[in-house]
Amino acid sequence: MHLQIPTNYMFAIIWSTLRIIVKSQEKTRGGIAKGYDLLI
């Protein structure tokens, strides 16, 4: 018996985590981070 987490809930967590990672790397990797910001 395992817990079933809604996929949209998991996606929101993963998406927000990716956003935080990209934002935290903006200062060291400006160009790459800006490229990801365009996608987000």
PDBQT receptor file of N, H, CA, C and O in Angstrom, charges set to zero:
ATOM      1  N   MET A   1       0.847  -1.202   0.000  1.00  0.00    +0.000 N 
ATOM      2  CA  MET A   1       0.000   0.000   0.000  1.00  0.00    +0.000 C 
ATOM      3  C   MET A   1       0.883   1.254   0.000  1.00  0.00    +0.000 C 
ATOM      4  O   MET A   1       1.616   1.505   0.957  1.00  0.00    +0.000 OA
ATOM      5  N   HIS A   2       0.808   2.015  -1.051  1.00  0.00    +0.000 N 
ATOM      6  H   HIS A   2       0.212   1.811  -1.828  1.00  0.00    +0.000 HD
ATOM      7  CA  HIS A   2       1.639   3.215  -1.124  1.00  0.00    +0.000 C 
ATOM      8  C   HIS A   2       0.767   4.442  -1.373  1.00  0.00    +0.000 C 
ATOM      9  O   HIS A   2      -0.306   4.357  -1.970  1.00  0.00    +0.000 OA
ATOM     10  N   LEU A   3       1.251   5.567  -0.904  1.00  0.00    +0.000 N 
ATOM     11  H   LEU A   3       2.123   5.637  -0.418  1.00  0.00    +0.000 HD
ATOM     12  CA  LEU A   3       0.517   6.822  -1.079  1.00  0.00    +0.000 C 
ATOM     13  C   LEU A   3       0.560   7.261  -2.534  1.00  0.00    +0.000 C 
ATOM     14  O   LEU A   3       1.602   7.185  -3.183  1.00  0.00    +0.000 OA
ATOM     15  N   GLN A   4      -0.558   7.711  -3.032  1.00  0.00    +0.000 N 
ATOM     16  H   GLN A   4      -1.406   7.773  -2.504  1.00  0.00    +0.000 HD
ATOM     17  CA  GLN A   4      -0.599   8.237  -4.392  1.00  0.00    +0.000 C 
ATOM     18  C   GLN A   4      -0.684   9.757  -4.333  1.00  0.00    +0.000 C 
ATOM     19  O   GLN A   4      -1.680  10.325  -3.884  1.00  0.00    +0.000 OA
ATOM     20  N   ILE A   5       0.383  10.400  -4.796  1.00  0.00    +0.000 N 
ATOM     21  H   ILE A   5       1.192   9.939  -5.161  1.00  0.00    +0.000 HD
ATOM     22  CA  ILE A   5       0.410  11.860  -4.818  1.00  0.00    +0.000 C 
ATOM     23  C   ILE A   5       0.002  12.332  -6.213  1.00  0.00    +0.000 C 
ATOM     24  O   ILE A   5       0.512  11.814  -7.206  1.00  0.00    +0.000 OA
ATOM     25  N   PRO A   6      -0.891  13.285  -6.303  1.00  0.00    +0.000 N 
ATOM     26  CA  PRO A   6      -1.305  13.803  -7.610  1.00  0.00    +0.000 C 
ATOM     27  C   PRO A   6      -0.100  14.280  -8.411  1.00  0.00    +0.000 C 
ATOM     28  O   PRO A   6       0.794  14.937  -7.877  1.00  0.00    +0.000 OA
ATOM     29  N   THR A   7      -0.085  13.943  -9.699  1.00  0.00    +0.000 N 
ATOM     30  H   THR A   7      -0.811  13.410 -10.133  1.00  0.00    +0.000 HD
ATOM     31  CA  THR A   7       1.073  14.286 -10.522  1.00  0.00    +0.000 C 
ATOM     32  C   THR A   7       1.250  15.794 -10.635  1.00  0.00    +0.000 C 
ATOM     33  O   THR A   7       2.380  16.277 -10.703  1.00  0.00    +0.000 OA
ATOM     34  N   ASN A   8       0.157  16.544 -10.656  1.00  0.00    +0.000 N 
ATOM     35  H   ASN A   8      -0.762  16.152 -10.601  1.00  0.00    +0.000 HD
ATOM     36  CA  ASN A   8       0.282  17.996 -10.772  1.00  0.00    +0.000 C 
ATOM     37  C   ASN A   8       0.893  18.598  -9.507  1.00  0.00    +0.000 C 
ATOM     38  O   ASN A   8       1.568  19.626  -9.567  1.00  0.00    +0.000 OA
ATOM     39  N   TYR A   9       0.652  17.955  -8.361  1.00  0.00    +0.000 N 
ATOM     40  H   TYR A   9       0.103  17.120  -8.312  1.00  0.00    +0.000 HD
ATOM     41  CA  TYR A   9       1.246  18.419  -7.107  1.00  0.00    +0.000 C 
ATOM     42  C   TYR A   9       2.748  18.165  -7.118  1.00  0.00    +0.000 C 
ATOM     43  O   TYR A   9       3.532  19.028  -6.722  1.00  0.00    +0.000 OA
ATOM     44  N   MET A  10       3.150  16.977  -7.572  1.00  0.00    +0.000 N 
ATOM     45  H   MET A  10       2.514  16.275  -7.894  1.00  0.00    +0.000 HD
ATOM     46  CA  MET A  10       4.577  16.655  -7.677  1.00  0.00    +0.000 C 
ATOM     47  C   MET A  10       5.255  17.567  -8.685  1.00  0.00    +0.000 C 
ATOM     48  O   MET A  10       6.373  18.030  -8.460  1.00  0.00    +0.000 OA
ATOM     49  N   PHE A  11       4.577  17.823  -9.797  1.00  0.00    +0.000 N 
ATOM     50  H   PHE A  11       3.669  17.447  -9.979  1.00  0.00    +0.000 HD
ATOM     51  CA  PHE A  11       5.139  18.688 -10.828  1.00  0.00    +0.000 C 
ATOM     52  C   PHE A  11       5.371  20.092 -10.291  1.00  0.00    +0.000 C 
ATOM     53  O   PHE A  11       6.381  20.722 -10.605  1.00  0.00    +0.000 OA
ATOM     54  N   ALA A  12       4.440  20.582  -9.482  1.00  0.00    +0.000 N 
ATOM     55  H   ALA A  12       3.619  20.071  -9.227  1.00  0.00    +0.000 HD
ATOM     56  CA  ALA A  12       4.586  21.922  -8.914  1.00  0.00    +0.000 C 
ATOM     57  C   ALA A  12       5.805  21.992  -7.999  1.00  0.00    +0.000 C 
ATOM     58  O   ALA A  12       6.538  22.980  -8.011  1.00  0.00    +0.000 OA
ATOM     59  N   ILE A  13       6.019  20.946  -7.208  1.00  0.00    +0.000 N 
ATOM     60  H   ILE A  13       5.423  20.144  -7.198  1.00  0.00    +0.000 HD
ATOM     61  CA  ILE A  13       7.173  20.923  -6.306  1.00  0.00    +0.000 C 
ATOM     62  C   ILE A  13       8.472  20.899  -7.109  1.00  0.00    +0.000 C 
ATOM     63  O   ILE A  13       9.398  21.659  -6.826  1.00  0.00    +0.000 OA
ATOM     64  N   ILE A  14       8.535  20.022  -8.111  1.00  0.00    +0.000 N 
ATOM     65  H   ILE A  14       7.783  19.405  -8.341  1.00  0.00    +0.000 HD
ATOM     66  CA  ILE A  14       9.742  19.920  -8.932  1.00  0.00    +0.000 C 
ATOM     67  C   ILE A  14       9.991  21.228  -9.677  1.00  0.00    +0.000 C 
ATOM     68  O   ILE A  14      11.130  21.688  -9.757  1.00  0.00    +0.000 OA
ATOM     69  N   TRP A  15       8.940  21.826 -10.221  1.00  0.00    +0.000 N 
ATOM     70  H   TRP A  15       8.015  21.452 -10.156  1.00  0.00    +0.000 HD
ATOM     71  CA  TRP A  15       9.067  23.057 -10.997  1.00  0.00    +0.000 C 
ATOM     72  C   TRP A  15       9.575  24.197 -10.132  1.00  0.00    +0.000 C 
ATOM     73  O   TRP A  15      10.464  24.943 -10.543  1.00  0.00    +0.000 OA
ATOM     74  N   SER A  16       9.008  24.338  -8.921  1.00  0.00    +0.000 N 
ATOM     75  H   SER A  16       8.286  23.732  -8.587  1.00  0.00    +0.000 HD
ATOM     76  CA  SER A  16       9.441  25.419  -8.029  1.00  0.00    +0.000 C 
ATOM     77  C   SER A  16      10.875  25.197  -7.570  1.00  0.00    +0.000 C 
ATOM     78  O   SER A  16      11.635  26.151  -7.402  1.00  0.00    +0.000 OA
ATOM     79  N   THR A  17      11.245  23.930  -7.367  1.00  0.00    +0.000 N 
ATOM     80  H   THR A  17      10.628  23.155  -7.504  1.00  0.00    +0.000 HD
ATOM     81  CA  THR A  17      12.623  23.631  -6.972  1.00  0.00    +0.000 C 
ATOM     82  C   THR A  17      13.593  24.011  -8.083  1.00  0.00    +0.000 C 
ATOM     83  O   THR A  17      14.655  24.575  -7.818  1.00  0.00    +0.000 OA
ATOM     84  N   LEU A  18      13.231  23.705  -9.323  1.00  0.00    +0.000 N 
ATOM     85  H   LEU A  18      12.369  23.247  -9.538  1.00  0.00    +0.000 HD
ATOM     86  CA  LEU A  18      14.085  24.072 -10.450  1.00  0.00    +0.000 C 
ATOM     87  C   LEU A  18      14.212  25.584 -10.551  1.00  0.00    +0.000 C 
ATOM     88  O   LEU A  18      15.290  26.099 -10.846  1.00  0.00    +0.000 OA
ATOM     89  N   ARG A  19      13.120  26.297 -10.309  1.00  0.00    +0.000 N 
ATOM     90  H   ARG A  19      12.244  25.879 -10.069  1.00  0.00    +0.000 HD
ATOM     91  CA  ARG A  19      13.164  27.760 -10.369  1.00  0.00    +0.000 C 
ATOM     92  C   ARG A  19      14.113  28.315  -9.321  1.00  0.00    +0.000 C 
ATOM     93  O   ARG A  19      14.884  29.233  -9.603  1.00  0.00    +0.000 OA
ATOM     94  N   ILE A  20      14.061  27.758  -8.100  1.00  0.00    +0.000 N 
ATOM     95  H   ILE A  20      13.435  27.013  -7.871  1.00  0.00    +0.000 HD
ATOM     96  CA  ILE A  20      14.938  28.229  -7.026  1.00  0.00    +0.000 C 
ATOM     97  C   ILE A  20      16.400  27.985  -7.397  1.00  0.00    +0.000 C 
ATOM     98  O   ILE A  20      17.257  28.835  -7.158  1.00  0.00    +0.000 OA
ATOM     99  N   ILE A  21      16.677  26.820  -7.982  1.00  0.00    +0.000 N 
ATOM    100  H   ILE A  21      15.980  26.129  -8.177  1.00  0.00    +0.000 HD
ATOM    101  CA  ILE A  21      18.053  26.502  -8.374  1.00  0.00    +0.000 C 
ATOM    102  C   ILE A  21      18.548  27.481  -9.432  1.00  0.00    +0.000 C 
ATOM    103  O   ILE A  21      19.670  27.981  -9.353  1.00  0.00    +0.000 OA
ATOM    104  N   VAL A  22      17.706  27.749 -10.414  1.00  0.00    +0.000 N 
ATOM    105  H   VAL A  22      16.794  27.344 -10.478  1.00  0.00    +0.000 HD
ATOM    106  CA  VAL A  22      18.106  28.668 -11.484  1.00  0.00    +0.000 C 
ATOM    107  C   VAL A  22      18.332  30.067 -10.926  1.00  0.00    +0.000 C 
ATOM    108  O   VAL A  22      19.312  30.723 -11.278  1.00  0.00    +0.000 OA
ATOM    109  N   LYS A  23      17.435  30.527 -10.061  1.00  0.00    +0.000 N 
ATOM    110  H   LYS A  23      16.639  29.993  -9.775  1.00  0.00    +0.000 HD
ATOM    111  CA  LYS A  23      17.567  31.865  -9.499  1.00  0.00    +0.000 C 
ATOM    112  C   LYS A  23      18.834  31.988  -8.661  1.00  0.00    +0.000 C 
ATOM    113  O   LYS A  23      19.480  33.036  -8.670  1.00  0.00    +0.000 OA
ATOM    114  N   SER A  24      19.198  30.931  -7.936  1.00  0.00    +0.000 N 
ATOM    115  H   SER A  24      18.673  30.080  -7.928  1.00  0.00    +0.000 HD
ATOM    116  CA  SER A  24      20.367  30.993  -7.067  1.00  0.00    +0.000 C 
ATOM    117  C   SER A  24      21.662  30.971  -7.872  1.00  0.00    +0.000 C 
ATOM    118  O   SER A  24      22.710  31.377  -7.371  1.00  0.00    +0.000 OA
ATOM    119  N   GLN A  25      21.595  30.503  -9.112  1.00  0.00    +0.000 N 
ATOM    120  H   GLN A  25      20.743  30.174  -9.519  1.00  0.00    +0.000 HD
ATOM    121  CA  GLN A  25      22.797  30.434  -9.935  1.00  0.00    +0.000 C 
ATOM    122  C   GLN A  25      22.907  31.610 -10.899  1.00  0.00    +0.000 C 
ATOM    123  O   GLN A  25      23.793  31.630 -11.754  1.00  0.00    +0.000 OA
ATOM    124  N   GLU A  26      22.018  32.584 -10.769  1.00  0.00    +0.000 N 
ATOM    125  H   GLU A  26      21.299  32.568 -10.075  1.00  0.00    +0.000 HD
ATOM    126  CA  GLU A  26      22.028  33.706 -11.704  1.00  0.00    +0.000 C 
ATOM    127  C   GLU A  26      23.329  34.491 -11.619  1.00  0.00    +0.000 C 
ATOM    128  O   GLU A  26      23.862  34.923 -12.641  1.00  0.00    +0.000 OA
ATOM    129  N   LYS A  27      23.845  34.678 -10.404  1.00  0.00    +0.000 N 
ATOM    130  H   LYS A  27      23.413  34.326  -9.573  1.00  0.00    +0.000 HD
ATOM    131  CA  LYS A  27      25.024  35.524 -10.238  1.00  0.00    +0.000 C 
ATOM    132  C   LYS A  27      26.272  34.865 -10.815  1.00  0.00    +0.000 C 
ATOM    133  O   LYS A  27      27.135  35.551 -11.362  1.00  0.00    +0.000 OA
ATOM    134  N   THR A  28      26.377  33.544 -10.700  1.00  0.00    +0.000 N 
ATOM    135  H   THR A  28      25.675  32.987 -10.255  1.00  0.00    +0.000 HD
ATOM    136  CA  THR A  28      27.577  32.868 -11.185  1.00  0.00    +0.000 C 
ATOM    137  C   THR A  28      27.449  32.485 -12.651  1.00  0.00    +0.000 C 
ATOM    138  O   THR A  28      28.444  32.469 -13.376  1.00  0.00    +0.000 OA
ATOM    139  N   ARG A  29      26.238  32.178 -13.094  1.00  0.00    +0.000 N 
ATOM    140  H   ARG A  29      25.430  32.190 -12.505  1.00  0.00    +0.000 HD
ATOM    141  CA  ARG A  29      26.031  31.778 -14.490  1.00  0.00    +0.000 C 
ATOM    142  C   ARG A  29      24.962  32.670 -15.117  1.00  0.00    +0.000 C 
ATOM    143  O   ARG A  29      23.851  32.217 -15.395  1.00  0.00    +0.000 OA
ATOM    144  N   GLY A  30      25.298  33.916 -15.333  1.00  0.00    +0.000 N 
ATOM    145  H   GLY A  30      26.200  34.283 -15.107  1.00  0.00    +0.000 HD
ATOM    146  CA  GLY A  30      24.310  34.881 -15.815  1.00  0.00    +0.000 C 
ATOM    147  C   GLY A  30      23.670  34.472 -17.128  1.00  0.00    +0.000 C 
ATOM    148  O   GLY A  30      22.444  34.459 -17.241  1.00  0.00    +0.000 OA
ATOM    149  N   GLY A  31      24.486  34.135 -18.125  1.00  0.00    +0.000 N 
ATOM    150  H   GLY A  31      25.481  34.146 -18.033  1.00  0.00    +0.000 HD
ATOM    151  CA  GLY A  31      23.947  33.825 -19.445  1.00  0.00    +0.000 C 
ATOM    152  C   GLY A  31      23.050  32.605 -19.435  1.00  0.00    +0.000 C 
ATOM    153  O   GLY A  31      21.956  32.626 -19.999  1.00  0.00    +0.000 OA
ATOM    154  N   ILE A  32      23.513  31.529 -18.788  1.00  0.00    +0.000 N 
ATOM    155  H   ILE A  32      24.402  31.512 -18.329  1.00  0.00    +0.000 HD
ATOM    156  CA  ILE A  32      22.731  30.294 -18.772  1.00  0.00    +0.000 C 
ATOM    157  C   ILE A  32      21.435  30.514 -18.005  1.00  0.00    +0.000 C 
ATOM    158  O   ILE A  32      20.374  30.054 -18.427  1.00  0.00    +0.000 OA
ATOM    159  N   ALA A  33      21.518  31.217 -16.878  1.00  0.00    +0.000 N 
ATOM    160  H   ALA A  33      22.379  31.591 -16.534  1.00  0.00    +0.000 HD
ATOM    161  CA  ALA A  33      20.335  31.453 -16.051  1.00  0.00    +0.000 C 
ATOM    162  C   ALA A  33      19.303  32.270 -16.822  1.00  0.00    +0.000 C 
ATOM    163  O   ALA A  33      18.103  32.012 -16.726  1.00  0.00    +0.000 OA
ATOM    164  N   LYS A  34      19.773  33.257 -17.588  1.00  0.00    +0.000 N 
ATOM    165  H   LYS A  34      20.747  33.467 -17.666  1.00  0.00    +0.000 HD
ATOM    166  CA  LYS A  34      18.823  34.065 -18.349  1.00  0.00    +0.000 C 
ATOM    167  C   LYS A  34      18.142  33.222 -19.416  1.00  0.00    +0.000 C 
ATOM    168  O   LYS A  34      16.969  33.435 -19.722  1.00  0.00    +0.000 OA
ATOM    169  N   GLY A  35      18.865  32.274 -19.979  1.00  0.00    +0.000 N 
ATOM    170  H   GLY A  35      19.818  32.101 -19.730  1.00  0.00    +0.000 HD
ATOM    171  CA  GLY A  35      18.267  31.382 -20.962  1.00  0.00    +0.000 C 
ATOM    172  C   GLY A  35      17.151  30.553 -20.352  1.00  0.00    +0.000 C 
ATOM    173  O   GLY A  35      16.099  30.362 -20.961  1.00  0.00    +0.000 OA
ATOM    174  N   TYR A  36      17.395  30.054 -19.120  1.00  0.00    +0.000 N 
ATOM    175  H   TYR A  36      18.250  30.210 -18.625  1.00  0.00    +0.000 HD
ATOM    176  CA  TYR A  36      16.363  29.280 -18.438  1.00  0.00    +0.000 C 
ATOM    177  C   TYR A  36      15.190  30.175 -18.052  1.00  0.00    +0.000 C 
ATOM    178  O   TYR A  36      14.039  29.737 -18.087  1.00  0.00    +0.000 OA
ATOM    179  N   ASP A  37      15.474  31.435 -17.682  1.00  0.00    +0.000 N 
ATOM    180  H   ASP A  37      16.409  31.790 -17.654  1.00  0.00    +0.000 HD
ATOM    181  CA  ASP A  37      14.397  32.352 -17.301  1.00  0.00    +0.000 C 
ATOM    182  C   ASP A  37      13.441  32.579 -18.468  1.00  0.00    +0.000 C 
ATOM    183  O   ASP A  37      12.241  32.756 -18.263  1.00  0.00    +0.000 OA
ATOM    184  N   LEU A  38      13.965  32.575 -19.680  1.00  0.00    +0.000 N 
ATOM    185  H   LEU A  38      14.941  32.431 -19.847  1.00  0.00    +0.000 HD
ATOM    186  CA  LEU A  38      13.096  32.747 -20.839  1.00  0.00    +0.000 C 
ATOM    187  C   LEU A  38      12.135  31.575 -20.959  1.00  0.00    +0.000 C 
ATOM    188  O   LEU A  38      10.984  31.748 -21.361  1.00  0.00    +0.000 OA
ATOM    189  N   LEU A  39      12.607  30.379 -20.610  1.00  0.00    +0.000 N 
ATOM    190  H   LEU A  39      13.541  30.238 -20.284  1.00  0.00    +0.000 HD
ATOM    191  CA  LEU A  39      11.731  29.210 -20.672  1.00  0.00    +0.000 C 
ATOM    192  C   LEU A  39      10.702  29.247 -19.559  1.00  0.00    +0.000 C 
ATOM    193  O   LEU A  39       9.565  28.810 -19.736  1.00  0.00    +0.000 OA
ATOM    194  N   ILE A  40      11.111  29.777 -18.400  1.00  0.00    +0.000 N 
ATOM    195  H   ILE A  40      12.035  30.132 -18.257  1.00  0.00    +0.000 HD
ATOM    196  CA  ILE A  40      10.195  29.820 -17.255  1.00  0.00    +0.000 C 
ATOM    197  C   ILE A  40       9.279  31.024 -17.399  1.00  0.00    +0.000 C 
ATOM    198  O   ILE A  40       8.425  31.256 -16.543  1.00  0.00    +0.000 OA
TER     199      ILE A  40
